[in-house]
Amino acid sequence: MTRLALARLNHETNSFSPVPTPLAAFAPKWGAEALAAAEGYPAAVGAFHAFARRIGAEVEVPLIAHAMPSGPVEDDAFEAMAAAILAAVEKGCDGILLDLHGAMVTRSHDDGEGELLRRIRAAAPGVPIGVALDLHGNITQKMLDHCDVIVGFKTYPHVDMIETGEHVLRLFQPLLGGAPRPAMALCHPPMLAATLCMNTTTDCAMTDLIAMARAAETRLGVQAVTVFGGFPISDLAETGLSIVTVADTPALATAVSAKLGREAWRRRANYVYHEEPLPRSIARASGLAGGGRPVLLLDHGDNCMSGGSCDVMDVLEELLKAGETGIMVGPICDPETVAQLVAAGEQTEVEIALGNKTPAKGMPAPHPPLRLRGRVTALSDGRYRVAGPIYHGQELSMGRAAAFDTGTTRIVICEEPHEPLDLGCFASVGLDPTRARFLHLKSRMYCRPVFEPLAAAAVECASAGVTASDFGLFAFQKLARPIYPLDPETVWEG
């Protein structure tokens, strides 16, 4: 009987984030619990599990672990999770399928996935290894050298996680039968792409490049082409946009990757995001409000899906300074305030000092906490089940949560940084975001599939957080230079 080892280990590391990443942040599932969780899991590992059952394979799932983006992964966390995967591989298997990210940095390893794959390949030198990665992976040659197949997402927001797993399987299954291993090629133009310039629901340079990748996949001998936008605030030498091609021959793989790399470089200026001053964003939003549907205010400087602390209050402060009302905000991470509100109890009026409590090394000091007086309208355990397309059906938790009403503003305050990717983060504390005039979300992208259809407009707002779109704010130490746009005169011959 065919024996397969499957695992999910997923973390997007913001090297500048003050949010720690211990083992507990991954909420890891081990062994039997991981195996049970893999069935129907709404990501690549769910597709891997379905495939294993379909072919009647014996399956071991040593680990399913996912942490919200944050600072570098602690060494003991990485070692524990890597050891679990290696132990399963070392028992002997016919194939290995891994659901990874591609931008994991640990305290000791800049390229977390490359180090994990190196260890696995050393433990199973002849065994096929298929890997699914996030569109925001910073791809290294080390990753390619230690696996057989790499395929990444083609959408952002990521709504093709399962489809990416299925694409990996189309390339992986022949390897189980002894087919020749394909060639892989990496092209990495010296450029950083801003995350907000990777939105695949819009007409942009990224959308066009991915369309070229899809077209290339129809060519004879080309098995997969992935455009990796990269995660620009993971500080390693290879950070940035890259293209990986899987093809029948090295020459074909290299040619396809190089062609797309040259096109990305030709349009490099289109991958630069120009921040609008925050007062101007608020004034623009004010002009769009009042039509019966909320205006989305998307705080791209401090969202947890890029490693933000979710407690920078710049946008709300600017709204209040402008005299706006009908505001709904959330989730704001402030465990100290949550404890205060839980102690006070529902329907109690209280004064709070909200947010601005998480300094980040190398970044401007936060403002003082925002002092607000209001009423606690609801308390909850912060759990809800996702109804939207991203992680559909999963139960998510914000930690304990409270709804706080100041009269002009209703705020969801929670214990853990949490991305508002579903209505449930508001409904769990009795709030209806469609009734707001302004809906201020700590999100740049993942909220869009659910909230944009409900909104009159979306306005991107820059706060002084560690997920800012201005790369000049970050003190890169390891990034290979020169690189565009930090070094505008960078020359690349392709």
Secondary structure, DSSP 8 states (H G I E B T S, - for coil): --EEEEEEEE--B-TT--S-B-GGGG--EEHHHHHHHHTT-SSHHHHHHHHHHHTT-EEEEEEEEE--SBS-B-HHHHHHHHHHHHHHHHT--SEEEEE--S---BSS-SSHHHHHHHHHHHHSTTS-EEEEE-TT----HHHHHT-SEEEE---SS---HHHHHHHHHHHHHHHHTT----EEEEE--SB---GGG--TTSSSHHHHHHHHHHHHTTSTTEEEEEEE---TTS-STT-S-EEEEEESSHHHHHHHHHHHHHHHHHTGGGG------HHHHHHHHHHH--SSS-EEEEETTS-GGGT--S---HHHHHHHHTT--SEEEEEEE-HHHHHHHHHH-TT-EEEEEES-----TTS------EEEEEEEEEEE--EEE--SSTTTT-EEE-SSEEEEE-SSEEEEEESS-----STHHHHTTT--GGG-SEEEES-SSTTHHHHGGG-SEEEEE--SSTT-S-GGGS--SSS-SS-BTTSTT-----
